[in-house]
Amino acid sequence: MADALSLVGLSAEEFAGRSWYQLSGGEAQRVALAARLVLRPNVLLLDEPTASVDAASAQQIKASALKACREWGTALIVASHDWHWVHEICNSVIPMFNGKVMENGIGNILFGPWRPGSGGCWEKVIEDGQVVRVSEPHSRIAIAVIPQDSFFLSLDKPQLKPQEHFLQGVLALLALEPSSGSIQATLRIADLSFTFQIPNNDAQKMPLFPGQKVYITYPVSAVVWY
């Protein structure tokens, strides 16, 4: 057990004799992981491993899990809402919503209510006055999902094709996705956040930085309804 505690960055002398109520949230998560690692499992299941833990514990849990994969050939299966952490550690990601696999990949979830708009589209006015346009929903309170790969990023106001729509926002986060080499971007628009990928070649052509105002364009027909 001392070796397992060491794997998660905890001292056996300090933590082996502690009761559960003497541990912080991050320490409790790491002790729980150590209890699994001591078995050198073929498959390691992690359910919300970074929930209620500090950044140091999240990084230590990641390092410990990856070491198990690397040294023992352990297969790692993670269920988490922390998509940044998941993309850092996993080779493949299967997004789910309302208990179902999202067939179109990771998407941006938008809640109604929706109202009829122009050109056969439906719409919703967001906090800053911009309008989100979508295809016709099956109900006014249906949940819209716009797949990440439906967005096109531009620095200048785009010229729209028929049935396209654009929104302006501020880049809140740029992160490298190791598996694809693309840039994972988060765009903040009023009270909404949109995530999408920027191909590395495109990112190299644009002077992108957090805090920058940019535009995203998407085809209204790309919206998937739930």
C-alpha positions in Angstrom: 0.0 0.0 0.0 2.9 2.3 0.6 4.0 2.0 -3.0 0.4 2.7 -4.2 0.2 5.8 -2.0 3.5 6.9 -3.4 2.1 6.6 -6.9 -0.5 9.2 -6.2 1.9 11.5 -4.5 1.0 10.8 -0.8 3.4 9.7 2.0 2.5 6.4 3.6 3.9 7.6 6.9 1.5 10.6 6.9 -1.6 9.1 5.3 -1.8 5.4 6.0 -3.1 5.9 9.5 -5.6 8.7 8.8 -9.3 8.3 9.0 -11.5 9.3 6.0 -12.8 12.4 7.8 -9.2 13.7 8.2 -8.7 13.8 4.4 -9.4 16.7 2.1 -11.5 16.1 -1.1 -8.4 15.8 -3.2 -6.6 13.5 -0.7 -9.6 11.3 -0.5 -9.7 10.9 -4.3 -6.1 10.1 -4.4 -6.4 7.5 -1.6 -9.3 5.9 -3.5 -7.2 5.7 -6.6 -4.2 4.2 -4.7 -6.6 1.5 -3.4 -7.2 0.5 -7.0 -3.7 0.9 -8.2 -2.4 -1.5 -5.6 -4.2 -4.3 -7.5 -2.4 -3.4 -10.8 -5.8 -3.6 -12.6 -6.2 -4.6 -16.3 -8.9 -2.0 -16.5 -9.2 1.2 -14.4 -12.6 2.9 -14.2 -12.6 6.6 -13.1 -15.9 8.3 -12.4 -15.5 12.1 -12.2 -11.9 11.8 -10.9 -11.4 15.6 -10.8 -14.7 16.5 -9.1 -14.1 18.7 -6.0 -10.3 18.5 -6.2 -7.7 21.2 -6.5 -5.5 21.6 -9.6 -2.5 19.8 -8.0 -4.6 16.7 -7.2 -6.1 16.7 -10.7 -2.6 16.7 -12.2 -1.5 14.0 -9.8 -4.4 11.8 -10.6 -3.7 12.2 -14.3 0.0 11.3 -13.8 -0.8 8.2 -11.8 -3.4 6.9 -14.2 -1.1 7.4 -17.2 1.7 5.7 -15.3 -0.6 2.7 -14.8 -1.4 2.7 -18.6 2.3 3.0 -19.5 3.9 0.5 -17.1 1.2 -2.1 -16.6 -0.8 -1.8 -19.9 -3.9 -0.8 -17.9 -6.9 0.3 -20.0 -8.4 3.5 -18.8 -12.1 4.4 -18.9 -13.1 7.8 -17.6 -16.5 9.4 -17.1 -16.2 13.1 -16.6 -17.6 16.5 -17.2 -14.1 18.0 -17.2 -13.5 17.9 -20.9 -10.1 19.7 -20.7 -8.8 17.0 -18.4 -10.4 14.2 -20.5 -8.8 15.5 -23.7 -5.4 15.6 -22.1 -5.5 12.0 -20.9 -7.7 10.0 -23.3 -7.0 8.8 -26.8 -10.7 8.8 -27.8 -13.7 10.6 -26.4 -17.3 9.5 -26.7 -19.6 12.4 -25.8 -23.0 11.6 -24.1 -26.0 13.8 -23.4 -29.1 12.7 -21.4 -27.7 9.2 -21.2 -27.3 8.8 -24.9 -24.3 8.9 -27.2 -24.1 12.0 -29.3 -23.7 10.6 -32.8 -22.4 13.8 -34.2 -19.5 14.1 -31.7 -19.0 16.7 -29.0 -21.5 19.4 -29.4 -22.6 22.8 -28.0 -25.9 22.4 -26.1 -28.4 25.2 -26.4 -31.7 25.3 -24.5 -34.9 26.9 -25.6 -37.5 28.4 -25.7 -37.3 29.0 -29.4 -39.5 31.3 -31.5 -40.1 31.5 -35.3 -37.6 33.7 -37.1 -37.0 34.8 -40.7 -36.2 32.6 -43.7 -37.8 29.5 -42.2 -35.3 29.5 -39.2 -36.1 29.6 -35.5 -34.2 31.7 -33.1 -33.4 32.7 -29.5 -32.2 36.1 -28.4 -29.3 35.8 -26.0 -28.1 38.2 -23.2 -26.0 40.5 -25.3 -28.8 41.0 -28.0 -27.4 38.6 -30.6 -29.7 36.0 -32.0 -28.9 32.3 -32.3 -30.6 30.8 -35.3 -31.4 27.2 -35.7 -33.5 24.8 -37.9 -37.1 24.1 -37.0 -37.3 22.3 -33.7 -39.8 19.6 -32.8 -41.0 21.8 -29.9 -40.4 25.3 -28.6 -38.5 23.9 -25.7 -36.4 21.4 -27.6 -32.7 21.2 -26.9 -30.4 22.1 -29.8 -26.9 20.8 -30.2 -24.4 22.3 -32.7 -21.5 19.9 -33.4 -18.0 21.3 -32.9 -17.0 20.6 -36.5 -19.8 22.7 -37.8 -18.1 26.0 -36.9 -15.8 28.1 -39.0 -13.7 30.7 -37.3 -12.9 34.1 -38.8 -11.3 37.3 -37.6 -13.4 39.5 -39.8 -17.2 39.7 -40.2 -18.0 36.8 -42.6 -20.0 36.9 -45.8 -22.8 34.5 -45.3 -24.1 31.8 -47.7 -27.8 30.9 -47.6 -28.9 29.2 -44.4 -25.7 30.2 -42.6 -25.5 32.3 -39.4 -22.7 33.9 -37.5 -22.1 35.0 -33.9 -19.4 37.3 -32.4 -17.7 36.5 -29.2 -14.4 36.5 -27.2 -11.9 33.7 -27.2 -11.8 32.5 -23.6 -9.4 29.5 -24.0 -7.0 27.9 -26.5 -5.6 24.5 -25.8 -3.7 21.9 -27.9 -5.4 18.6 -28.4 -2.6 16.0 -28.3 -4.4 13.3 -30.2 -5.2 15.4 -33.3 -2.7 18.3 -33.1 -5.6 20.7 -33.5 -6.5 23.6 -31.3 -9.4 23.3 -29.0 -11.1 26.7 -28.6 -13.7 28.1 -26.2 -15.6 31.1 -27.3 -17.6 33.1 -24.8 -20.7 34.9 -26.1 -22.7 36.6 -23.3 -23.8 33.8 -21.0 -23.0 31.0 -23.4 -19.8 29.1 -24.2 -19.1 27.5 -27.6 -16.3 25.0 -28.0 -14.9 23.9 -31.4 -11.6 22.8 -33.0 -9.3 24.8 -35.2 -7.1 22.8 -37.5 -3.4 23.4 -36.7 -2.7 24.8 -40.2 -5.5 27.3 -39.9 -4.4 28.3 -36.4 -0.9 29.0 -37.6 -2.3 31.5 -40.2 -4.2 33.5 -37.6 -2.9 35.6 -34.7 -5.1 34.0 -32.1 -5.0 34.8 -28.4 -7.4 34.7 -25.4 -9.5 37.9 -25.1 -9.6 38.4 -28.8 -12.9 39.2 -30.5 -13.7 36.7 -33.4 -16.6 35.4 -35.4 -18.0 31.8 -35.7 -20.1 30.8 -38.7 -22.3 27.6 -38.8 -24.9 26.2 -41.2 -28.3 26.2 -39.6 -28.9 22.7 -40.9 -26.1 21.4 -38.7 -28.3 21.7 -35.6 -29.2 18.3 -34.1 -32.4 18.2 -31.9 -32.9 16.4 -28.6 
